[in-house]
Amino acid sequence: MLKKKQIEFFKTNGYLVVSKFFDIKELNYFKNETINLISVIAKEHNIKLFKSNNQDVFIKKNINLLAKKNRKYISFFYDGCKQLPALINLIKKKQNFRIFKKLRPHSFPGIAGNSYGVRVDLPKEKKYEAQCHQELPFQMRSMDGLVFWSPLTKISEKYGYLK
């Protein structure tokens, strides 16, 4: 799972990148659920979506389309994602807790209530921009908390805030 070198890197730098952490099938299942959620929101508000068979293109283009139509549609998406079974499946995976125990061996792993979700980054958006954060200062949780972040689409600086 984690090599000693990775654990030392985390201790020194405060973060760790673990490539291919989730199975691609699990991520595609989650992407399909987000696509369905986007489609439901669009249908409810009579919005014609951009068509694409590429999941990443569909998600990026249509998230931006929803935001342009009415920013509150992104709130519907954000709140709806928290209810998706595929997200819950990713959160509860044993590998998350195993890694937590390797990185924080003297802490007790748990999931902060309502602290999970989907980050929605929109290019050049400033008004609703979420700064990078950790559990303690933003949610008043454990000083030993970890944030697991897994991109669902290919990322670059042009797609939003995350650094």
C-alpha positions in Angstrom: 0.0 0.0 0.0 2.3 2.8 1.2 6.0 2.6 1.1 8.2 3.9 3.9 9.5 6.6 1.5 5.9 7.8 0.9 5.2 8.0 4.6 8.4 10.0 5.2 7.5 12.3 2.3 4.1 13.0 3.9 5.7 13.7 7.3 8.1 16.2 5.7 5.7 17.9 3.2 2.2 17.5 4.7 0.7 15.9 1.6 1.0 12.8 -0.5 0.0 12.0 -4.0 -1.0 8.4 -4.5 -1.6 7.6 -8.2 -4.3 5.2 -9.2 -5.7 5.0 -5.7 -9.2 4.2 -6.8 -10.2 1.6 -9.4 -11.1 3.2 -12.7 -14.4 1.3 -12.7 -15.4 2.9 -9.4 -14.5 6.4 -10.7 -16.4 5.8 -13.9 -19.5 4.7 -11.9 -19.3 7.9 -9.9 -18.9 9.9 -13.0 -22.0 8.3 -14.5 -23.9 9.1 -11.4 -22.8 12.8 -11.6 -23.8 12.8 -15.3 -27.2 11.6 -14.3 -27.5 14.2 -11.6 -26.5 17.0 -14.1 -29.1 15.6 -16.5 -31.8 15.7 -13.8 -31.0 19.2 -12.9 -31.0 20.3 -16.5 -34.3 18.6 -17.2 -35.9 20.1 -14.2 -34.9 23.6 -15.3 -35.4 23.1 -19.1 -31.8 23.4 -20.0 -30.4 21.9 -23.1 -27.1 20.1 -22.3 -23.9 19.8 -24.3 -23.8 16.3 -25.8 -20.7 14.2 -25.5 -19.8 10.5 -25.0 -16.7 11.5 -23.2 -17.5 11.7 -19.4 -14.9 14.3 -18.6 -16.0 16.6 -21.4 -19.7 16.1 -20.6 -19.1 17.0 -16.9 -16.9 20.0 -17.5 -18.9 21.6 -20.2 -22.3 21.0 -18.5 -21.2 22.1 -15.1 -20.1 25.4 -16.7 -23.3 25.6 -18.6 -25.4 25.1 -15.5 -23.4 27.8 -13.7 -23.9 30.3 -16.5 -27.7 29.7 -16.6 -28.0 30.1 -12.8 -25.3 29.7 -10.2 -27.8 28.1 -7.7 -27.8 25.0 -10.1 -24.3 24.3 -9.0 -25.5 24.3 -5.4 -28.1 21.7 -6.4 -25.3 19.7 -8.0 -23.0 20.0 -5.0 -25.7 19.0 -2.5 -27.0 16.2 -4.8 -23.5 14.7 -5.1 -23.3 14.1 -1.4 -26.3 11.8 -1.7 -24.9 9.6 -4.5 -24.3 6.0 -3.6 -21.1 5.9 -5.7 -19.6 8.7 -3.6 -20.5 6.9 -0.4 -18.9 3.7 -1.8 -15.6 5.6 -2.4 -15.6 7.2 1.0 -16.2 4.0 2.9 -13.4 2.0 1.2 -11.1 0.3 3.6 -8.0 1.6 1.8 -8.9 5.1 3.0 -8.7 4.0 6.6 -5.6 1.9 6.1 -3.8 4.9 4.6 -5.0 7.1 7.4 -3.6 4.7 10.0 -0.3 4.6 8.1 -0.1 8.4 8.0 -1.6 9.1 11.4 -0.7 5.9 13.4 -1.7 7.3 16.8 -5.1 8.7 15.7 -8.5 7.2 15.4 -9.9 7.3 11.9 -13.4 8.6 11.3 -15.5 10.6 8.8 -16.4 14.1 9.9 -20.2 14.4 9.5 -21.2 16.2 6.3 -17.6 17.0 5.5 -17.4 15.0 2.3 -18.6 16.1 -1.1 -17.5 17.1 -4.6 -15.4 20.1 -5.2 -16.7 22.2 -8.1 -14.1 24.4 -9.6 -15.1 26.9 -12.2 -12.5 28.7 -14.3 -11.8 32.2 -13.1 -14.6 32.2 -10.6 -13.8 34.4 -7.6 -17.0 35.0 -5.8 -17.6 31.4 -4.7 -14.0 30.3 -4.8 -13.1 27.8 -2.0 -9.6 28.1 -0.6 -7.5 25.0 0.1 -8.4 23.9 3.6 -8.0 21.2 6.2 -10.3 19.8 8.9 -9.4 21.9 11.9 -9.5 25.5 10.7 -12.5 25.0 8.4 -14.6 22.4 10.2 -13.3 22.4 13.8 -12.4 18.8 13.6 -9.3 16.9 14.6 -5.9 18.4 14.5 -4.8 15.1 13.0 -7.4 15.1 10.2 -6.6 14.3 6.6 -8.3 15.4 3.5 -8.5 12.9 0.7 -8.9 14.5 -2.7 -9.4 12.6 -6.0 -9.8 14.4 -9.3 -12.6 13.0 -11.4 -11.5 14.7 -14.6 -8.1 15.7 -15.9 -7.0 18.9 -14.2 -5.0 21.9 -15.2 -4.7 25.5 -14.0 -7.3 26.7 -16.5 -10.1 24.6 -14.8 -10.1 26.3 -11.4 -8.5 27.1 -8.2 -6.9 24.0 -6.9 -3.2 24.3 -6.5 
